[in-house]
């Protein structure tokens, strides 16, 4: 018997989600093909911001999950639940949002700014750091799932500030363009 979270049922759900995603991408492609340059730019910028918000939500929530997971006894149902939550957060929300942020951001940097400007180079460096944080969370989530509880809740409370500081730097660079 298949549980709702595994086996054939989950495969059918994944196939349905993939089909919906393909249809949406095809519709988006048709829209951008027929849209004016100004309309396309505004839509791409909006999608870029939406992807960033989704990515940042995950980056800010994951350390909190690690704190809760640390407090759960190893091998307990609660620990397993946190492992599933962490895996899904990183694989279903954070990595796709990160990839979309990068794709749209690089396209906008190239098409609008021609990769010119010190502020843009600094922003890309900060986004590379944010990507490193994302992947560190992915490695840590796998370790927690194995029962290898890494670091302490205090560490994760402090580390939670890293994506916040990087986000602040990135926003200032994009809005103020200080150099």
Buried (B, 14 or more C-beta within 10 A) or exposed (E): EEEEEEEEEEEEEEEEEEEEEEEEEEEEEEEEEEBEEEEBBEBBBEBBEBBBEBBBBBBBBBBEBBBBBBEBEEEEEEBEEBBEBBBEBBEEBBBBBBEBBBBBBBEBBEEEEEEEBEBBBBBBBBBEBBBEBBEEBBEBBBBBBEEEBBBEBEBBEEBBEBBEEBBEBBEBBEEEBEE
